[in-house]
Amino acid sequence: MIVYNLACDQHHPFEGWFSSPIDFENQRDRGLVECPVCGSKQVERKLHAPRINVGAAPATKVEAVESATQPDGEIDHAKLAQAISGFVKNVRENTEYVGEKFAEEARAMHYGEKPRKGIRGRADKDTARELRDEGIEFQSLPFPVDFPNAH
């Protein structure tokens, strides 16, 4: 998998995960890639520093692609898969699943009504836009948030 920094024509930044550069272009050209904030399908890749941390699990997101990139520019998919697995495990072990209460919990933490902690859950596009408009920072995850044995 390759993680790209993307942005729509309204300048909303987000990440996308693709199996190859061709996969990204193919999906984008068929209108399958859209902004999670506004739904725009006018999406472009932005600069990013690819790296993969294959040692300790990345703290907040996959921090790497560099160590999985071979000298010829090809990706070592086994190393990339290992880093992604570590990231998923880290998120799972260090966040609480709050389901449909994600926006409510995020707002309560943002406004100091509850202590800050790592949470994961669900929010529709309109709710995500409202949270961003309020200055509440969060990141869409490229995998299901309601893992088995969610806690």
C-alpha positions as CSV (number, residue, x, y, z in Angstrom):
1,M,0.0,0.0,0.0
2,I,1.1,3.6,-0.7
3,V,-0.2,6.5,1.4
4,Y,-0.7,9.7,-0.5
5,N,-1.4,13.1,0.9
6,L,-4.3,14.4,-1.2
7,A,-6.4,17.6,-1.4
8,C,-9.5,18.5,-3.2
9,D,-10.2,21.6,-5.3
10,Q,-11.5,23.2,-2.1
11,H,-8.1,22.6,-0.5
12,H,-9.3,20.1,2.1
13,P,-6.3,17.8,3.0
14,F,-6.8,14.0,3.5
15,E,-4.9,10.8,3.0
16,G,-5.6,8.0,0.5
17,W,-4.2,4.5,0.5
18,F,-3.6,2.8,-2.9
19,S,-1.8,-0.3,-4.1
20,S,0.2,1.6,-6.7
21,P,0.5,5.0,-8.4
22,I,-1.5,3.6,-11.3
23,D,-4.2,2.4,-8.9
24,F,-4.6,6.0,-7.5
25,E,-4.8,7.5,-11.0
26,N,-7.2,4.8,-12.2
27,Q,-9.6,5.3,-9.2
28,R,-9.3,9.1,-9.4
29,D,-10.0,9.1,-13.2
30,R,-13.1,6.9,-12.6
31,G,-14.4,9.3,-10.0
32,L,-13.9,6.9,-7.1
33,V,-11.7,9.1,-5.0
34,E,-13.5,11.9,-3.2
35,C,-12.9,14.4,-0.4
36,P,-14.3,13.1,2.9
37,V,-15.1,16.7,3.9
38,C,-17.0,18.1,0.9
39,G,-17.4,15.1,-1.5
40,S,-15.5,16.8,-4.3
41,K,-14.0,14.4,-6.8
42,Q,-11.5,16.9,-8.1
43,V,-8.6,15.4,-6.2
44,E,-4.8,15.7,-6.6
45,R,-1.8,14.3,-4.9
46,K,0.2,16.7,-2.8
47,L,3.8,16.6,-1.7
48,H,4.6,14.0,1.0
49,A,7.7,12.6,2.6
50,P,7.4,8.8,2.2
51,R,8.8,6.7,5.0
52,I,8.0,3.4,6.7
53,N,8.9,2.6,10.3
54,V,9.2,-1.1,10.4
55,G,10.5,-1.2,14.0
56,A,8.2,0.1,16.7
57,A,4.6,0.7,15.6
58,P,3.9,4.3,14.3
59,A,2.4,6.4,17.0
60,T,-0.4,8.2,15.1
61,K,-0.3,7.1,11.4
62,V,1.9,5.1,9.1
63,E,5.1,7.2,9.2
64,A,6.9,5.4,6.6
65,V,7.5,4.2,3.0
66,E,11.2,5.1,2.8
67,S,12.4,1.8,4.3
68,A,10.0,-0.2,2.1
69,T,11.3,1.6,-1.0
70,Q,14.0,-0.2,-2.8
71,P,16.8,1.5,-4.7
72,D,14.9,1.1,-8.0
73,G,11.9,2.9,-6.6
74,E,9.8,-0.2,-6.2
75,I,7.9,-0.8,-2.9
76,D,8.6,-3.8,-0.7
77,H,5.0,-4.7,-0.1
78,A,5.8,-7.0,2.8
79,K,7.6,-4.2,4.7
80,L,4.7,-1.8,3.9
81,A,2.1,-4.4,5.1
82,Q,4.1,-4.9,8.3
83,A,4.1,-1.1,9.0
84,I,0.4,-0.8,8.3
85,S,-0.4,-3.8,10.6
86,G,1.6,-2.1,13.3
87,F,-0.3,1.1,12.8
88,V,-3.7,-0.6,13.0
89,K,-2.6,-2.4,16.1
90,N,-1.4,0.8,17.7
91,V,-4.7,2.6,16.9
92,R,-6.7,-0.3,18.2
93,E,-4.7,-0.6,21.5
94,N,-4.5,3.2,22.2
95,T,-8.0,4.5,21.3
96,E,-11.5,3.9,22.6
97,Y,-14.2,3.0,20.2
98,V,-17.1,5.4,20.7
99,G,-19.1,4.5,17.6
100,E,-21.8,7.0,16.6
101,K,-21.0,9.2,19.5
102,F,-17.7,10.3,17.9
103,A,-18.7,13.9,17.2
104,E,-20.2,14.3,20.7
105,E,-17.1,12.9,22.4
106,A,-14.7,15.0,20.2
107,R,-16.6,18.2,20.9
108,A,-16.7,17.5,24.7
109,M,-12.9,17.0,24.7
110,H,-12.3,20.0,22.4
111,Y,-14.3,22.3,24.6
112,G,-12.8,21.0,27.9
113,E,-15.9,19.2,29.1
114,K,-14.1,15.8,29.2
115,P,-10.4,14.9,29.4
116,R,-8.6,14.4,26.1
117,K,-8.0,10.8,25.1
118,G,-7.7,8.8,21.8
119,I,-11.0,7.9,20.4
120,R,-12.3,6.3,17.1
121,G,-15.8,6.2,15.8
122,R,-18.0,7.3,13.0
123,A,-19.2,10.6,11.5
124,D,-20.9,11.4,8.2
125,K,-19.6,13.9,5.8
126,D,-21.7,16.8,7.1
127,T,-20.7,16.1,10.7
128,A,-17.1,15.9,9.7
129,R,-17.3,19.3,8.0
130,E,-18.9,20.8,11.1
131,L,-16.2,19.4,13.3
132,R,-13.5,20.8,11.0
133,D,-15.3,24.2,10.9
134,E,-15.2,24.2,14.7
135,G,-11.5,23.7,14.6
136,I,-11.7,20.1,16.0
137,E,-8.8,18.1,14.6
138,F,-9.3,14.5,13.6
139,Q,-8.2,12.1,10.9
140,S,-10.2,9.7,8.8
141,L,-8.8,6.2,9.0
142,P,-8.2,4.1,5.9
143,F,-9.7,1.0,7.6
144,P,-12.8,0.2,9.6
145,V,-12.8,1.8,13.0
146,D,-15.1,-0.8,14.7
147,F,-12.5,-3.5,14.9
148,P,-13.5,-6.9,16.4
149,N,-13.1,-6.7,20.2
150,A,-13.4,-2.9,20.1
151,H,-12.9,-1.3,23.4
